[in-house]
């Protein structure tokens, strides 16, 4: 059952991502990388939990990383 779900998800992903521009795919990859960096920062670094973090700071982290990644991919 898991294998069928994996194949169905991969097929749906190919169908959806074939119709979008490369900039959108870059943004999607940048979001994934930013999410992994955020996870490493939050879970593995003890100092990250010393200061209170607001949702605005988290959103700016993601937005800045995505923007820089997209600029790098366009140039």
mmCIF file of the N, C-alpha and C atoms, coordinates in Angstrom:
data_MODEL
# 
_entry.id   MODEL 
# 
loop_
_atom_site.group_PDB 
_atom_site.id 
_atom_site.type_symbol 
_atom_site.label_atom_id 
_atom_site.label_alt_id 
_atom_site.label_comp_id 
_atom_site.label_asym_id 
_atom_site.label_entity_id 
_atom_site.label_seq_id 
_atom_site.pdbx_PDB_ins_code 
_atom_site.Cartn_x 
_atom_site.Cartn_y 
_atom_site.Cartn_z 
_atom_site.occupancy 
_atom_site.B_iso_or_equiv 
_atom_site.pdbx_formal_charge 
_atom_site.auth_seq_id 
_atom_site.auth_comp_id 
_atom_site.auth_asym_id 
_atom_site.auth_atom_id 
_atom_site.pdbx_PDB_model_num 
ATOM 1   N N  . UNK A 1 1  ? 0.827  -1.194 0.000   1.00 0.00 ? 1  UNK A N  1 
ATOM 2   C CA . UNK A 1 1  ? 0.000  0.000  0.000   1.00 0.00 ? 1  UNK A CA 1 
ATOM 3   C C  . UNK A 1 1  ? 0.876  1.264  0.000   1.00 0.00 ? 1  UNK A C  1 
ATOM 4   N N  . UNK A 1 2  ? 1.960  1.220  0.779   1.00 0.00 ? 2  UNK A N  1 
ATOM 5   C CA . UNK A 1 2  ? 2.852  2.369  0.830   1.00 0.00 ? 2  UNK A CA 1 
ATOM 6   C C  . UNK A 1 2  ? 3.518  2.618  -0.525  1.00 0.00 ? 2  UNK A C  1 
ATOM 7   N N  . UNK A 1 3  ? 3.905  1.573  -1.203  1.00 0.00 ? 3  UNK A N  1 
ATOM 8   C CA . UNK A 1 3  ? 4.521  1.708  -2.522  1.00 0.00 ? 3  UNK A CA 1 
ATOM 9   C C  . UNK A 1 3  ? 3.579  2.325  -3.539  1.00 0.00 ? 3  UNK A C  1 
ATOM 10  N N  . UNK A 1 4  ? 2.312  1.922  -3.480  1.00 0.00 ? 4  UNK A N  1 
ATOM 11  C CA . UNK A 1 4  ? 1.312  2.490  -4.389  1.00 0.00 ? 4  UNK A CA 1 
ATOM 12  C C  . UNK A 1 4  ? 1.117  3.978  -4.098  1.00 0.00 ? 4  UNK A C  1 
ATOM 13  N N  . UNK A 1 5  ? 1.065  4.333  -2.814  1.00 0.00 ? 5  UNK A N  1 
ATOM 14  C CA . UNK A 1 5  ? 0.909  5.740  -2.438  1.00 0.00 ? 5  UNK A CA 1 
ATOM 15  C C  . UNK A 1 5  ? 2.116  6.556  -2.892  1.00 0.00 ? 5  UNK A C  1 
ATOM 16  N N  . UNK A 1 6  ? 3.310  5.988  -2.773  1.00 0.00 ? 6  UNK A N  1 
ATOM 17  C CA . UNK A 1 6  ? 4.523  6.674  -3.224  1.00 0.00 ? 6  UNK A CA 1 
ATOM 18  C C  . UNK A 1 6  ? 4.503  6.913  -4.728  1.00 0.00 ? 6  UNK A C  1 
ATOM 19  N N  . UNK A 1 7  ? 4.125  5.904  -5.487  1.00 0.00 ? 7  UNK A N  1 
ATOM 20  C CA . UNK A 1 7  ? 4.049  6.056  -6.937  1.00 0.00 ? 7  UNK A CA 1 
ATOM 21  C C  . UNK A 1 7  ? 2.970  7.062  -7.343  1.00 0.00 ? 7  UNK A C  1 
ATOM 22  N N  . UNK A 1 8  ? 1.832  7.028  -6.674  1.00 0.00 ? 8  UNK A N  1 
ATOM 23  C CA . UNK A 1 8  ? 0.754  7.975  -6.981  1.00 0.00 ? 8  UNK A CA 1 
ATOM 24  C C  . UNK A 1 8  ? 1.194  9.405  -6.662  1.00 0.00 ? 8  UNK A C  1 
ATOM 25  N N  . UNK A 1 9  ? 1.861  9.607  -5.542  1.00 0.00 ? 9  UNK A N  1 
ATOM 26  C CA . UNK A 1 9  ? 2.352  10.938 -5.183  1.00 0.00 ? 9  UNK A CA 1 
ATOM 27  C C  . UNK A 1 9  ? 3.411  11.437 -6.147  1.00 0.00 ? 9  UNK A C  1 
ATOM 28  N N  . UNK A 1 10 ? 4.315  10.545 -6.558  1.00 0.00 ? 10 UNK A N  1 
ATOM 29  C CA . UNK A 1 10 ? 5.347  10.934 -7.515  1.00 0.00 ? 10 UNK A CA 1 
ATOM 30  C C  . UNK A 1 10 ? 4.722  11.290 -8.865  1.00 0.00 ? 10 UNK A C  1 
ATOM 31  N N  . UNK A 1 11 ? 3.754  10.509 -9.293  1.00 0.00 ? 11 UNK A N  1 
ATOM 32  C CA . UNK A 1 11 ? 3.068  10.815 -10.557 1.00 0.00 ? 11 UNK A CA 1 
ATOM 33  C C  . UNK A 1 11 ? 2.317  12.132 -10.500 1.00 0.00 ? 11 UNK A C  1 
ATOM 34  N N  . UNK A 1 12 ? 1.634  12.388 -9.391  1.00 0.00 ? 12 UNK A N  1 
ATOM 35  C CA . UNK A 1 12 ? 0.926  13.659 -9.231  1.00 0.00 ? 12 UNK A CA 1 
ATOM 36  C C  . UNK A 1 12 ? 1.918  14.821 -9.194  1.00 0.00 ? 12 UNK A C  1 
ATOM 37  N N  . UNK A 1 13 ? 3.050  14.636 -8.531  1.00 0.00 ? 13 UNK A N  1 
ATOM 38  C CA . UNK A 1 13 ? 4.064  15.685 -8.472  1.00 0.00 ? 13 UNK A CA 1 
ATOM 39  C C  . UNK A 1 13 ? 4.636  15.999 -9.838  1.00 0.00 ? 13 UNK A C  1 
ATOM 40  N N  . UNK A 1 14 ? 4.897  14.986 -10.634 1.00 0.00 ? 14 UNK A N  1 
ATOM 41  C CA . UNK A 1 14 ? 5.412  15.202 -11.988 1.00 0.00 ? 14 UNK A CA 1 
ATOM 42  C C  . UNK A 1 14 ? 4.381  15.952 -12.818 1.00 0.00 ? 14 UNK A C  1 
ATOM 43  N N  . UNK A 1 15 ? 3.120  15.572 -12.685 1.00 0.00 ? 15 UNK A N  1 
ATOM 44  C CA . UNK A 1 15 ? 2.069  16.244 -13.451 1.00 0.00 ? 15 UNK A CA 1 
ATOM 45  C C  . UNK A 1 15 ? 1.926  17.702 -13.086 1.00 0.00 ? 15 UNK A C  1 
ATOM 46  N N  . UNK A 1 16 ? 2.002  18.006 -11.801 1.00 0.00 ? 16 UNK A N  1 
ATOM 47  C CA . UNK A 1 16 ? 1.839  19.387 -11.348 1.00 0.00 ? 16 UNK A CA 1 
ATOM 48  C C  . UNK A 1 16 ? 3.079  20.213 -11.659 1.00 0.00 ? 16 UNK A C  1 
ATOM 49  N N  . UNK A 1 17 ? 4.256  19.684 -11.374 1.00 0.00 ? 17 UNK A N  1 
ATOM 50  C CA . UNK A 1 17 ? 5.490  20.462 -11.533 1.00 0.00 ? 17 UNK A CA 1 
ATOM 51  C C  . UNK A 1 17 ? 5.929  20.604 -12.987 1.00 0.00 ? 17 UNK A C  1 
ATOM 52  N N  . UNK A 1 18 ? 5.396  19.808 -13.896 1.00 0.00 ? 18 UNK A N  1 
ATOM 53  C CA . UNK A 1 18 ? 5.702  19.992 -15.314 1.00 0.00 ? 18 UNK A CA 1 
ATOM 54  C C  . UNK A 1 18 ? 5.055  21.253 -15.867 1.00 0.00 ? 18 UNK A C  1 
ATOM 55  N N  . UNK A 1 19 ? 3.977  21.695 -15.238 1.00 0.00 ? 19 UNK A N  1 
ATOM 56  C CA . UNK A 1 19 ? 3.220  22.834 -15.755 1.00 0.00 ? 19 UNK A CA 1 
ATOM 57  C C  . UNK A 1 19 ? 3.651  24.171 -15.167 1.00 0.00 ? 19 UNK A C  1 
ATOM 58  N N  . UNK A 1 20 ? 4.602  24.203 -14.249 1.00 0.00 ? 20 UNK A N  1 
ATOM 59  C CA . UNK A 1 20 ? 4.993  25.463 -13.611 1.00 0.00 ? 20 UNK A CA 1 
ATOM 60  C C  . UNK A 1 20 ? 6.352  25.933 -14.138 1.00 0.00 ? 20 UNK A C  1 
ATOM 61  N N  . UNK A 1 21 ? 6.638  27.196 -13.860 1.00 0.00 ? 21 UNK A N  1 
ATOM 62  C CA . UNK A 1 21 ? 7.894  27.780 -14.318 1.00 0.00 ? 21 UNK A CA 1 
ATOM 63  C C  . UNK A 1 21 ? 9.053  27.336 -13.417 1.00 0.00 ? 21 UNK A C  1 
ATOM 64  N N  . UNK A 1 22 ? 10.266 27.401 -13.930 1.00 0.00 ? 22 UNK A N  1 
ATOM 65  C CA . UNK A 1 22 ? 11.427 27.025 -13.104 1.00 0.00 ? 22 UNK A CA 1 
ATOM 66  C C  . UNK A 1 22 ? 11.600 27.896 -11.862 1.00 0.00 ? 22 UNK A C  1 
ATOM 67  N N  . UNK A 1 23 ? 11.142 29.145 -11.913 1.00 0.00 ? 23 UNK A N  1 
ATOM 68  C CA . UNK A 1 23 ? 11.263 30.020 -10.745 1.00 0.00 ? 23 UNK A CA 1 
ATOM 69  C C  . UNK A 1 23 ? 10.427 29.466 -9.592  1.00 0.00 ? 23 UNK A C  1 
ATOM 70  N N  . UNK A 1 24 ? 9.252  28.935 -9.893  1.00 0.00 ? 24 UNK A N  1 
ATOM 71  C CA . UNK A 1 24 ? 8.416  28.344 -8.851  1.00 0.00 ? 24 UNK A CA 1 
ATOM 72  C C  . UNK A 1 24 ? 9.090  27.120 -8.235  1.00 0.00 ? 24 UNK A C  1 
ATOM 73  N N  . UNK A 1 25 ? 9.721  26.316 -9.066  1.00 0.00 ? 25 UNK A N  1 
ATOM 74  C CA . UNK A 1 25 ? 10.425 25.141 -8.549  1.00 0.00 ? 25 UNK A CA 1 
ATOM 75  C C  . UNK A 1 25 ? 11.598 25.576 -7.674  1.00 0.00 ? 25 UNK A C  1 
ATOM 76  N N  . UNK A 1 26 ? 12.305 26.628 -8.080  1.00 0.00 ? 26 UNK A N  1 
ATOM 77  C CA . UNK A 1 26 ? 13.392 27.166 -7.254  1.00 0.00 ? 26 UNK A CA 1 
ATOM 78  C C  . UNK A 1 26 ? 12.870 27.640 -5.906  1.00 0.00 ? 26 UNK A C  1 
ATOM 79  N N  . UNK A 1 27 ? 11.726 28.319 -5.917  1.00 0.00 ? 27 UNK A N  1 
ATOM 80  C CA . UNK A 1 27 ? 11.134 28.790 -4.664  1.00 0.00 ? 27 UNK A CA 1 
ATOM 81  C C  . UNK A 1 27 ? 10.739 27.616 -3.781  1.00 0.00 ? 27 UNK A C  1 
ATOM 82  N N  . UNK A 1 28 ? 10.209 26.569 -4.367  1.00 0.00 ? 28 UNK A N  1 
ATOM 83  C CA . UNK A 1 28 ? 9.831  25.379 -3.603  1.00 0.00 ? 28 UNK A CA 1 
ATOM 84  C C  . UNK A 1 28 ? 11.055 24.712 -2.983  1.00 0.00 ? 28 UNK A C  1 
ATOM 85  N N  . UNK A 1 29 ? 12.122 24.594 -3.737  1.00 0.00 ? 29 UNK A N  1 
ATOM 86  C CA . UNK A 1 29 ? 13.358 24.024 -3.208  1.00 0.00 ? 29 UNK A CA 1 
ATOM 87  C C  . UNK A 1 29 ? 13.966 24.912 -2.125  1.00 0.00 ? 29 UNK A C  1 
ATOM 88  N N  . UNK A 1 30 ? 13.907 26.229 -2.333  1.00 0.00 ? 30 UNK A N  1 
ATOM 89  C CA . UNK A 1 30 ? 14.439 27.148 -1.331  1.00 0.00 ? 30 UNK A CA 1 
ATOM 90  C C  . UNK A 1 30 ? 13.657 27.045 -0.032  1.00 0.00 ? 30 UNK A C  1 
ATOM 91  N N  . UNK A 1 31 ? 12.351 26.897 -0.125  1.00 0.00 ? 31 UNK A N  1 
ATOM 92  C CA . UNK A 1 31 ? 11.542 26.742 1.082   1.00 0.00 ? 31 UNK A CA 1 
ATOM 93  C C  . UNK A 1 31 ? 11.926 25.464 1.823   1.00 0.00 ? 31 UNK A C  1 
ATOM 94  N N  . UNK A 1 32 ? 12.142 24.387 1.088   1.00 0.00 ? 32 UNK A N  1 
ATOM 95  C CA . UNK A 1 32 ? 12.541 23.139 1.720   1.00 0.00 ? 32 UNK A CA 1 
ATOM 96  C C  . UNK A 1 32 ? 13.888 23.237 2.408   1.00 0.00 ? 32 UNK A C  1 
ATOM 97  N N  . UNK A 1 33 ? 14.839 23.895 1.760   1.00 0.00 ? 33 UNK A N  1 
ATOM 98  C CA . UNK A 1 33 ? 16.159 24.075 2.362   1.00 0.00 ? 33 UNK A CA 1 
ATOM 99  C C  . UNK A 1 33 ? 16.067 24.967 3.597   1.00 0.00 ? 33 UNK A C  1 
ATOM 100 N N  . UNK A 1 34 ? 15.270 26.040 3.504   1.00 0.00 ? 34 UNK A N  1 
ATOM 101 C CA . UNK A 1 34 ? 15.094 26.929 4.658   1.00 0.00 ? 34 UNK A CA 1 
ATOM 102 C C  . UNK A 1 34 ? 14.433 26.193 5.818   1.00 0.00 ? 34 UNK A C  1 
ATOM 103 N N  . UNK A 1 35 ? 13.486 25.332 5.512   1.00 0.00 ? 35 UNK A N  1 
ATOM 104 C CA . UNK A 1 35 ? 12.831 24.555 6.569   1.00 0.00 ? 35 UNK A CA 1 
ATOM 105 C C  . UNK A 1 35 ? 13.823 23.626 7.258   1.00 0.00 ? 35 UNK A C  1 
ATOM 106 N N  . UNK A 1 36 ? 14.703 22.997 6.489   1.00 0.00 ? 36 UNK A N  1 
ATOM 107 C CA . UNK A 1 36 ? 15.715 22.127 7.096   1.00 0.00 ? 36 UNK A CA 1 
ATOM 108 C C  . UNK A 1 36 ? 16.716 22.919 7.923   1.00 0.00 ? 36 UNK A C  1 
ATOM 109 N N  . UNK A 1 37 ? 17.131 24.087 7.430   1.00 0.00 ? 37 UNK A N  1 
ATOM 110 C CA . UNK A 1 37 ? 18.047 24.928 8.210   1.00 0.00 ? 37 UNK A CA 1 
ATOM 111 C C  . UNK A 1 37 ? 17.394 25.395 9.504   1.00 0.00 ? 37 UNK A C  1 
ATOM 112 N N  . UNK A 1 38 ? 16.128 25.742 9.439   1.00 0.00 ? 38 UNK A N  1 
ATOM 113 C CA . UNK A 1 38 ? 15.403 26.164 10.630  1.00 0.00 ? 38 UNK A CA 1 
ATOM 114 C C  . UNK A 1 38 ? 15.315 25.006 11.637  1.00 0.00 ? 38 UNK A C  1 
ATOM 115 N N  . UNK A 1 39 ? 15.060 23.801 11.143  1.00 0.00 ? 39 UNK A N  1 
ATOM 116 C CA . UNK A 1 39 ? 14.983 22.634 12.015  1.00 0.00 ? 39 UNK A CA 1 
ATOM 117 C C  . UNK A 1 39 ? 16.311 22.394 12.710  1.00 0.00 ? 39 UNK A C  1 
ATOM 118 N N  . UNK A 1 40 ? 17.405 22.483 11.975  1.00 0.00 ? 40 UNK A N  1 
ATOM 119 C CA . UNK A 1 40 ? 18.728 22.295 12.572  1.00 0.00 ? 40 UNK A CA 1 
ATOM 120 C C  . UNK A 1 40 ? 18.991 23.364 13.614  1.00 0.00 ? 40 UNK A C  1 
ATOM 121 N N  . UNK A 1 41 ? 18.642 24.609 13.292  1.00 0.00 ? 41 UNK A N  1 
ATOM 122 C CA . UNK A 1 41 ? 18.871 25.709 14.222  1.00 0.00 ? 41 UNK A CA 1 
ATOM 123 C C  . UNK A 1 41 ? 18.068 25.532 15.492  1.00 0.00 ? 41 UNK A C  1 
ATOM 124 N N  . UNK A 1 42 ? 16.809 25.170 15.362  1.00 0.00 ? 42 UNK A N  1 
ATOM 125 C CA . UNK A 1 42 ? 15.936 25.059 16.525  1.00 0.00 ? 42 UNK A CA 1 
ATOM 126 C C  . UNK A 1 42 ? 16.227 23.825 17.378  1.00 0.00 ? 42 UNK A C  1 
ATOM 127 N N  . UNK A 1 43 ? 16.518 22.718 16.751  1.00 0.00 ? 43 UNK A N  1 
ATOM 128 C CA . UNK A 1 43 ? 16.632 21.467 17.493  1.00 0.00 ? 43 UNK A CA 1 
ATOM 129 C C  . UNK A 1 43 ? 18.042 21.139 17.958  1.00 0.00 ? 43 UNK A C  1 
ATOM 130 N N  . UNK A 1 44 ? 19.041 21.562 17.212  1.00 0.00 ? 44 UNK A N  1 
ATOM 131 C CA . UNK A 1 44 ? 20.393 21.133 17.533  1.00 0.00 ? 44 UNK A CA 1 
ATOM 132 C C  . UNK A 1 44 ? 21.224 22.177 18.258  1.00 0.00 ? 44 UNK A C  1 
ATOM 133 N N  . UNK A 1 45 ? 20.870 23.452 18.126  1.00 0.00 ? 45 UNK A N  1 
ATOM 134 C CA . UNK A 1 45 ? 21.639 24.488 18.784  1.00 0.00 ? 45 UNK A CA 1 
ATOM 135 C C  . UNK A 1 45 ? 20.959 24.916 20.077  1.00 0.00 ? 45 UNK A C  1 
ATOM 136 N N  . UNK A 1 46 ? 21.643 24.753 21.181  1.00 0.00 ? 46 UNK A N  1 
ATOM 137 C CA . UNK A 1 46 ? 21.074 25.083 22.487  1.00 0.00 ? 46 UNK A CA 1 
ATOM 138 C C  . UNK A 1 46 ? 20.853 26.584 22.613  1.00 0.00 ? 46 UNK A C  1 
ATOM 139 N N  . UNK A 1 47 ? 21.753 27.366 22.041  1.00 0.00 ? 47 UNK A N  1 
ATOM 140 C CA . UNK A 1 47 ? 21.647 28.816 22.158  1.00 0.00 ? 47 UNK A CA 1 
ATOM 141 C C  . UNK A 1 47 ? 20.409 29.366 21.464  1.00 0.00 ? 47 UNK A C  1 
ATOM 142 N N  . UNK A 1 48 ? 19.849 28.630 20.530  1.00 0.00 ? 48 UNK A N  1 
ATOM 143 C CA . UNK A 1 48 ? 18.687 29.114 19.786  1.00 0.00 ? 48 UNK A CA 1 
ATOM 144 C C  . UNK A 1 48 ? 17.467 29.243 20.688  1.00 0.00 ? 48 UNK A C  1 
ATOM 145 N N  . UNK A 1 49 ? 17.431 28.530 21.795  1.00 0.00 ? 49 UNK A N  1 
ATOM 146 C CA . UNK A 1 49 ? 16.273 28.568 22.685  1.00 0.00 ? 49 UNK A CA 1 
ATOM 147 C C  . UNK A 1 49 ? 16.448 29.557 23.834  1.00 0.00 ? 49 UNK A C  1 
ATOM 148 N N  . UNK A 1 50 ? 17.554 30.287 23.872  1.00 0.00 ? 50 UNK A N  1 
ATOM 149 C CA . UNK A 1 50 ? 17.765 31.238 24.959  1.00 0.00 ? 50 UNK A CA 1 
ATOM 150 C C  . UNK A 1 50 ? 16.898 32.479 24.809  1.00 0.00 ? 50 UNK A C  1 
ATOM 151 N N  . UNK A 1 51 ? 16.704 32.970 23.587  1.00 0.00 ? 51 UNK A N  1 
ATOM 152 C CA . UNK A 1 51 ? 15.895 34.160 23.333  1.00 0.00 ? 51 UNK A CA 1 
ATOM 153 C C  . UNK A 1 51 ? 14.507 33.745 22.853  1.00 0.00 ? 51 UNK A C  1 
ATOM 154 N N  . UNK A 1 52 ? 13.515 34.574 23.186  1.00 0.00 ? 52 UNK A N  1 
ATOM 155 C CA . UNK A 1 52 ? 12.159 34.323 22.715  1.00 0.00 ? 52 UNK A CA 1 
ATOM 156 C C  . UNK A 1 52 ? 12.079 34.712 21.237  1.00 0.00 ? 52 UNK A C  1 
ATOM 157 N N  . UNK A 1 53 ? 11.507 33.835 20.437  1.00 0.00 ? 53 UNK A N  1 
ATOM 158 C CA . UNK A 1 53 ? 11.415 34.067 19.003  1.00 0.00 ? 53 UNK A CA 1 
ATOM 159 C C  . UNK A 1 53 ? 9.977  34.362 18.617  1.00 0.00 ? 53 UNK A C  1 
ATOM 160 N N  . UNK A 1 54 ? 9.791  35.387 17.802  1.00 0.00 ? 54 UNK A N  1 
ATOM 161 C CA . UNK A 1 54 ? 8.447  35.749 17.367  1.00 0.00 ? 54 UNK A CA 1 
ATOM 162 C C  . UNK A 1 54 ? 8.160  35.136 16.000  1.00 0.00 ? 54 UNK A C  1 
ATOM 163 N N  . UNK A 1 55 ? 6.892  34.983 15.641  1.00 0.00 ? 55 UNK A N  1 
ATOM 164 C CA . UNK A 1 55 ? 6.558  34.470 14.303  1.00 0.00 ? 55 UNK A CA 1 
ATOM 165 C C  . UNK A 1 55 ? 7.065  35.372 13.177  1.00 0.00 ? 55 UNK A C  1 
ATOM 166 N N  . UNK A 1 56 ? 7.179  36.668 13.435  1.00 0.00 ? 56 UNK A N  1 
ATOM 167 C CA . UNK A 1 56 ? 7.683  37.582 12.407  1.00 0.00 ? 56 UNK A CA 1 
ATOM 168 C C  . UNK A 1 56 ? 9.142  37.262 12.098  1.00 0.00 ? 56 UNK A C  1 
ATOM 169 N N  . UNK A 1 57 ? 9.939  36.968 13.124  1.00 0.00 ? 57 UNK A N  1 
ATOM 170 C CA . UNK A 1 57 ? 11.342 36.625 12.897  1.00 0.00 ? 57 UNK A CA 1 
ATOM 171 C C  . UNK A 1 57 ? 11.454 35.338 12.077  1.00 0.00 ? 57 UNK A C  1 
ATOM 172 N N  . UNK A 1 58 ? 10.627 34.364 12.373  1.00 0.00 ? 58 UNK A N  1 
ATOM 173 C CA . UNK A 1 58 ? 10.644 33.112 11.627  1.00 0.00 ? 58 UNK A CA 1 
ATOM 174 C C  . UNK A 1 58 ? 10.247 33.349 10.179  1.00 0.00 ? 58 UNK A C  1 
ATOM 175 N N  . UNK A 1 59 ? 9.209  34.141 9.960   1.00 0.00 ? 59 UNK A N  1 
ATOM 176 C CA . UNK A 1 59 ? 8.758  34.430 8.596   1.00 0.00 ? 59 UNK A CA 1 
ATOM 177 C C  . UNK A 1 59 ? 9.827  35.184 7.815   1.00 0.00 ? 59 UNK A C  1 
ATOM 178 N N  . UNK A 1 60 ? 10.509 36.117 8.462   1.00 0.00 ? 60 UNK A N  1 
ATOM 179 C CA . UNK A 1 60 ? 11.559 36.867 7.776   1.00 0.00 ? 60 UNK A CA 1 
ATOM 180 C C  . UNK A 1 60 ? 12.750 35.971 7.429   1.00 0.00 ? 60 UNK A C  1 
ATOM 181 N N  . UNK A 1 61 ? 13.045 34.976 8.275   1.00 0.00 ? 61 UNK A N  1 
ATOM 182 C CA . UNK A 1 61 ? 14.109 34.015 7.977   1.00 0.00 ? 61 UNK A CA 1 
ATOM 183 C C  . UNK A 1 61 ? 13.777 33.264 6.690   1.00 0.00 ? 61 UNK A C  1 
ATOM 184 N N  . UNK A 1 62 ? 12.555 32.737 6.604   1.00 0.00 ? 62 UNK A N  1 
ATOM 185 C CA . UNK A 1 62 ? 12.148 31.997 5.417   1.00 0.00 ? 62 UNK A CA 1 
ATOM 186 C C  . UNK A 1 62 ? 12.104 32.901 4.192   1.00 0.00 ? 62 UNK A C  1 
ATOM 187 N N  . UNK A 1 63 ? 11.521 34.082 4.305   1.00 0.00 ? 63 UNK A N  1 
ATOM 188 C CA . UNK A 1 63 ? 11.395 34.988 3.165   1.00 0.00 ? 63 UNK A CA 1 
ATOM 189 C C  . UNK A 1 63 ? 12.771 35.426 2.657   1.00 0.00 ? 63 UNK A C  1 
ATOM 190 N N  . UNK A 1 64 ? 13.672 35.761 3.557   1.00 0.00 ? 64 UNK A N  1 
ATOM 191 C CA . UNK A 1 64 ? 15.007 36.175 3.149   1.00 0.00 ? 64 UNK A CA 1 
ATOM 192 C C  . UNK A 1 64 ? 15.775 35.064 2.471   1.00 0.00 ? 64 UNK A C  1 
ATOM 193 N N  . UNK A 1 65 ? 15.688 33.869 3.001   1.00 0.00 ? 65 UNK A N  1 
ATOM 194 C CA . UNK A 1 65 ? 16.410 32.754 2.397   1.00 0.00 ? 65 UNK A CA 1 
ATOM 195 C C  . UNK A 1 65 ? 15.847 32.435 1.017   1.00 0.00 ? 65 UNK A C  1 
ATOM 196 N N  . UNK A 1 66 ? 14.530 32.434 0.887   1.00 0.00 ? 66 UNK A N  1 
ATOM 197 C CA . UNK A 1 66 ? 13.916 32.146 -0.407  1.00 0.00 ? 66 UNK A CA 1 
ATOM 198 C C  . UNK A 1 66 ? 14.287 33.224 -1.422  1.00 0.00 ? 66 UNK A C  1 
ATOM 199 N N  . UNK A 1 67 ? 14.262 34.481 -1.009  1.00 0.00 ? 67 UNK A N  1 
ATOM 200 C CA . UNK A 1 67 ? 14.611 35.569 -1.911  1.00 0.00 ? 67 UNK A CA 1 
ATOM 201 C C  . UNK A 1 67 ? 16.059 35.448 -2.394  1.00 0.00 ? 67 UNK A C  1 
ATOM 202 N N  . UNK A 1 68 ? 16.987 35.197 -1.493  1.00 0.00 ? 68 UNK A N  1 
ATOM 203 C CA . UNK A 1 68 ? 18.389 35.057 -1.892  1.00 0.00 ? 68 UNK A CA 1 
ATOM 204 C C  . UNK A 1 68 ? 18.600 33.845 -2.785  1.00 0.00 ? 68 UNK A C  1 
ATOM 205 N N  . UNK A 1 69 ? 17.898 32.746 -2.501  1.00 0.00 ? 69 UNK A N  1 
ATOM 206 C CA . UNK A 1 69 ? 18.032 31.548 -3.328  1.00 0.00 ? 69 UNK A CA 1 
ATOM 207 C C  . UNK A 1 69 ? 17.500 31.809 -4.720  1.00 0.00 ? 69 UNK A C  1 
ATOM 208 N N  . UNK A 1 70 ? 16.368 32.504 -4.839  1.00 0.00 ? 70 UNK A N  1 
ATOM 209 C CA . UNK A 1 70 ? 15.788 32.792 -6.147  1.00 0.00 ? 70 UNK A CA 1 
ATOM 210 C C  . UNK A 1 70 ? 16.666 33.759 -6.935  1.00 0.00 ? 70 UNK A C  1 
ATOM 211 N N  . UNK A 1 71 ? 17.245 34.766 -6.268  1.00 0.00 ? 71 UNK A N  1 
ATOM 212 C CA . UNK A 1 71 ? 18.149 35.687 -6.955  1.00 0.00 ? 71 UNK A CA 1 
ATOM 213 C C  . UNK A 1 71 ? 19.365 34.931 -7.478  1.00 0.00 ? 71 UNK A C  1 
ATOM 214 N N  . UNK A 1 72 ? 19.893 34.019 -6.681  1.00 0.00 ? 72 UNK A N  1 
ATOM 215 C CA . UNK A 1 72 ? 21.052 33.243 -7.113  1.00 0.00 ? 72 UNK A CA 1 
ATOM 216 C C  . UNK A 1 72 ? 20.711 32.368 -8.316  1.00 0.00 ? 72 UNK A C  1 
ATOM 217 N N  . UNK A 1 73 ? 19.520 31.799 -8.354  1.00 0.00 ? 73 UNK A N  1 
ATOM 218 C CA . UNK A 1 73 ? 19.135 30.926 -9.456  1.00 0.00 ? 73 UNK A CA 1 
ATOM 219 C C  . UNK A 1 73 ? 18.843 31.719 -10.733 1.00 0.00 ? 73 UNK A C  1 
ATOM 220 N N  . UNK A 1 74 ? 18.414 32.976 -10.598 1.00 0.00 ? 74 UNK A N  1 
ATOM 221 C CA . UNK A 1 74 ? 18.103 33.781 -11.776 1.00 0.00 ? 74 UNK A CA 1 
ATOM 222 C C  . UNK A 1 74 ? 19.339 34.391 -12.420 1.00 0.00 ? 74 UNK A C  1 
ATOM 223 N N  . UNK A 1 75 ? 20.381 34.578 -11.642 1.00 0.00 ? 75 UNK A N  1 
ATOM 224 C CA . UNK A 1 75 ? 21.582 35.234 -12.168 1.00 0.00 ? 75 UNK A CA 1 
ATOM 225 C C  . UNK A 1 75 ? 22.527 34.242 -12.781 1.00 0.00 ? 75 UNK A C  1 
# 
